[in-house]
Amino acid sequence: MAENGQEKEEQTFSIGHVSKETALPVSTVRYYEKEFGSYLQLAKTPGGHRRFNQQDVEKLKRIHLLVHGQGLSLKDAKAKLVSDRDPVLMRRDLDLLLEVFESLIHEHAKMRKAIGDLATRLVILEDQGKKKKFKLF
């Protein structure tokens, strides 16, 4: 968006500000940057200071939710974040989930049939037991 013929600069924040806003220690923010660098892609000043925009802050919150809120390992969190950004990987994940779902439905049907077969056999055995008792007397 242009303002007086110049583009409006996006507001950026220091690591200290982000630490306070996210309730994450500065060391954790730095660690997440190191581990999730390709996801965060932070801007740095010419002096090497990290500059975070609001989207970066949201990404840090998302990482923290995955790792601490959902208990994912760093590896699984990275895979989740990549698949969320890449439609091909999202499709692969969806196909895998559908395959697992279909497998579970198939297993469920087999278990229901097996339970039905067992119930039928139990009834037959109970009937045979009743007939034998009557024959004994």
C-alpha positions in Angstrom: 0.0 0.0 0.0 1.4 3.4 -0.9 1.5 6.3 1.5 2.6 9.7 0.1 4.2 7.9 -2.8 6.2 5.6 -0.5 5.4 2.1 0.5 4.5 1.6 4.2 7.2 -0.4 6.0 6.0 -3.4 7.9 6.4 -3.1 11.7 9.2 -5.3 13.1 10.0 -6.3 16.6 13.2 -7.1 18.6 13.8 -10.5 20.1 13.1 -9.1 23.5 9.7 -7.8 22.5 8.9 -11.1 20.8 10.0 -13.0 24.0 7.6 -10.9 26.1 4.7 -11.3 23.6 5.1 -15.0 23.2 6.1 -15.8 26.8 9.1 -17.7 25.4 12.6 -17.1 26.8 14.9 -15.4 24.4 17.0 -18.6 24.4 14.0 -20.6 23.1 13.3 -18.1 20.4 16.9 -18.4 19.3 16.7 -22.2 19.4 13.5 -22.2 17.4 15.2 -20.0 14.8 18.1 -22.4 14.6 15.9 -25.5 14.4 13.1 -24.1 12.2 15.2 -21.6 10.2 13.7 -22.5 6.8 10.2 -22.1 8.2 10.9 -18.8 10.1 13.3 -17.1 7.6 13.9 -14.1 9.9 15.2 -10.8 8.6 18.3 -9.3 10.2 19.6 -5.8 10.4 22.9 -4.9 8.9 24.3 -5.3 12.4 23.0 -8.9 12.6 20.0 -8.2 15.0 17.0 -10.4 14.4 13.8 -8.5 13.3 10.5 -10.2 13.7 7.3 -9.2 11.9 3.8 -10.3 13.2 3.8 -13.3 10.9 7.1 -14.5 12.5 5.6 -14.1 15.9 2.6 -16.2 14.9 5.0 -18.8 13.4 6.8 -19.0 16.8 3.5 -19.5 18.6 2.7 -22.3 16.1 6.0 -24.0 16.7 5.6 -23.8 20.4 2.0 -25.2 20.2 3.2 -28.2 18.2 6.2 -29.0 20.4 4.8 -28.2 23.8 1.0 -28.1 23.3 0.7 -31.2 21.2 3.9 -32.9 22.3 5.4 -33.4 18.9 9.1 -34.1 18.5 11.1 -31.4 16.7 11.3 -33.8 13.7 7.6 -34.3 13.6 6.9 -30.6 14.1 9.2 -29.8 11.2 7.4 -32.3 9.0 4.0 -30.9 10.0 5.1 -27.4 9.2 6.5 -28.4 5.9 3.4 -30.4 4.9 1.2 -27.4 5.9 3.1 -25.2 3.4 3.5 -27.7 0.6 0.3 -28.8 -1.2 2.1 -31.9 -2.7 3.1 -33.0 0.8 -0.4 -32.1 2.2 -1.9 -34.4 -0.5 0.6 -37.1 0.4 -0.4 -36.8 4.0 -4.1 -36.8 3.2 -3.7 -39.9 1.0 -1.8 -41.6 3.8 -4.5 -40.7 6.3 -7.2 -42.0 3.9 -5.3 -45.3 3.5 -5.0 -45.7 7.2 -8.7 -44.8 7.6 -9.7 -47.4 5.0 -7.5 -50.0 6.7 -9.1 -49.3 10.0 -12.6 -49.6 8.5 -11.6 -53.0 7.0 -10.2 -54.2 10.3 -13.3 -53.0 12.1 -15.5 -55.0 9.7 -13.3 -58.1 10.2 -13.5 -57.7 14.0 -17.3 -57.3 13.9 -17.6 -60.5 11.8 -15.3 -62.3 14.2 -17.3 -61.2 17.2 -20.5 -62.3 15.4 -18.9 -65.7 14.6 -17.9 -66.1 18.2 -21.3 -65.2 19.5 -22.9 -67.8 17.1 -20.4 -70.5 18.3 -21.1 -69.6 21.9 -24.9 -70.0 21.3 -24.3 -73.3 19.6 -22.0 -74.5 22.5 -24.6 -73.4 25.1 -27.3 -75.2 23.2 -25.2 -78.4 23.0 -24.5 -78.1 26.7 -28.2 -77.8 27.5 -29.1 -80.8 25.3 -26.4 -83.0 27.0 -27.6 -82.1 30.4 -31.1 -83.2 29.5 -29.8 -86.5 28.1 -27.8 -87.2 31.2 -30.9 -87.3 33.4 
